[in-house]
Amino acid sequence: IRIARCFEATRQRCCRLEQDGRRVREQLARVEAERAALEVKLKHARKQVEVEMNKRHRAEAELEKQERKLQLVFETLMREPWGSGEQCSVLSALAGRRFAASLVPGRRSSAVDESCQSLLSHSDISYDRTEDDVVRS
């Protein structure tokens, strides 16, 4: 009778372990599916960040190009022989108020909002692309 009880206790333990094993395998399958979905989201987010960074770089390059043009026009107008000192002072005042920030080399226009710089700066983003191409089994 003692041996039969030991076998029955062992059988019940095996059944519990089998149920636990099934539950854990199901949980593992759910977690792996969630991980795969998150990897897809991460890949899309990385692509979107790359696209936005490229747009920003193009916009910054265009801004610098326009600022250089504006500075050349300003310098050309300042070199023109003006008929009166009033016109020159108006141009200087206009440049001082309106274009001073954009005419300083290496300085951005005040129209550009830099409050999100740390969010958009590519130097703050670090991720390893080697995992993007790895096929998991």
C-alpha positions in Angstrom: 0.0 0.0 0.0 2.9 2.4 0.8 4.5 1.7 -2.6 1.1 2.3 -4.3 0.7 5.6 -2.4 4.2 6.7 -3.4 3.5 5.8 -7.1 0.2 7.8 -6.9 2.0 10.8 -5.3 4.7 10.6 -8.0 2.0 10.3 -10.8 0.2 13.3 -9.4 3.4 15.3 -9.2 4.2 14.3 -12.8 0.8 15.5 -13.9 1.3 18.8 -12.2 4.7 19.2 -13.7 3.3 18.4 -17.1 0.6 21.0 -16.7 3.1 23.5 -15.5 5.3 22.7 -18.6 2.3 23.2 -20.9 1.5 26.5 -19.2 5.1 27.7 -19.4 5.3 26.7 -23.1 2.1 28.7 -23.9 3.5 31.6 -21.9 6.8 31.4 -23.8 4.9 31.3 -27.2 2.9 34.5 -26.2 6.1 36.3 -25.0 7.9 35.3 -28.2 5.0 36.6 -30.4 5.0 39.8 -28.4 8.8 40.1 -28.8 8.5 39.6 -32.6 5.8 42.3 -32.7 8.0 44.7 -30.7 11.0 44.0 -33.0 8.8 44.9 -36.0 7.8 48.1 -34.3 11.4 48.9 -33.4 12.5 48.4 -37.0 9.7 50.7 -38.2 10.6 53.3 -35.6 14.3 53.1 -36.6 13.4 53.6 -40.2 11.1 56.6 -39.3 13.9 58.2 -37.2 16.3 57.8 -40.2 13.8 59.4 -42.5 13.1 62.3 -40.2 16.9 62.8 -39.6 17.4 62.9 -43.4 14.6 65.4 -43.7 16.1 67.5 -41.0 19.5 67.5 -42.6 18.1 68.5 -45.9 16.1 71.3 -44.2 19.2 72.5 -42.3 21.2 72.5 -45.5 18.5 74.5 -47.3 18.3 76.9 -44.4 22.1 77.5 -44.5 21.9 78.0 -48.3 19.2 80.6 -47.9 21.0 82.3 -45.1 24.2 82.5 -47.2 22.1 84.1 -50.1 20.5 86.5 -47.7 23.9 87.5 -46.3 25.3 88.0 -49.8 22.3 90.3 -50.7 22.7 92.2 -47.4 26.4 92.7 -48.0 25.8 93.8 -51.6 23.2 96.3 -50.5 25.5 97.6 -47.8 28.2 98.2 -50.4 25.9 100.2 -52.7 26.5 103.9 -52.6 23.3 105.1 -51.0 21.9 108.6 -51.7 21.2 109.3 -48.1 22.4 108.2 -44.7 18.8 107.5 -43.8 18.5 104.5 -46.2 21.7 103.0 -44.9 20.5 103.4 -41.3 17.2 101.8 -42.2 19.0 98.8 -43.8 21.3 98.5 -40.8 18.4 98.6 -38.4 16.5 96.1 -40.4 19.5 93.8 -40.5 20.1 94.3 -36.8 16.5 93.4 -35.8 15.3 91.0 -38.4 18.4 89.2 -39.8 21.1 89.5 -37.2 20.8 85.9 -36.0 20.8 84.5 -39.5 23.6 86.6 -40.7 26.1 85.5 -38.0 28.0 82.6 -39.5 27.4 79.2 -37.8 24.3 80.5 -36.0 20.8 79.2 -36.6 17.8 81.4 -37.4 15.6 82.2 -34.4 12.7 80.7 -36.4 14.1 77.2 -35.9 12.8 75.7 -32.6 15.6 73.9 -30.9 13.6 72.7 -27.9 13.5 69.2 -29.4 17.1 69.0 -30.4 18.0 66.2 -28.0 15.1 64.2 -29.3 16.1 64.6 -32.9 19.8 64.6 -32.7 21.3 61.5 -34.3 24.2 61.6 -31.9 21.8 60.8 -29.0 20.4 57.8 -30.7 22.3 54.6 -30.3 21.2 51.3 -31.5 22.9 48.2 -33.0 21.8 47.5 -36.5 23.4 44.1 -36.5 20.4 42.6 -34.9 18.1 43.9 -37.7 19.5 41.4 -40.1 19.7 38.4 -37.8 17.1 35.7 -38.5 16.0 34.0 -35.3 14.9 30.4 -35.3 
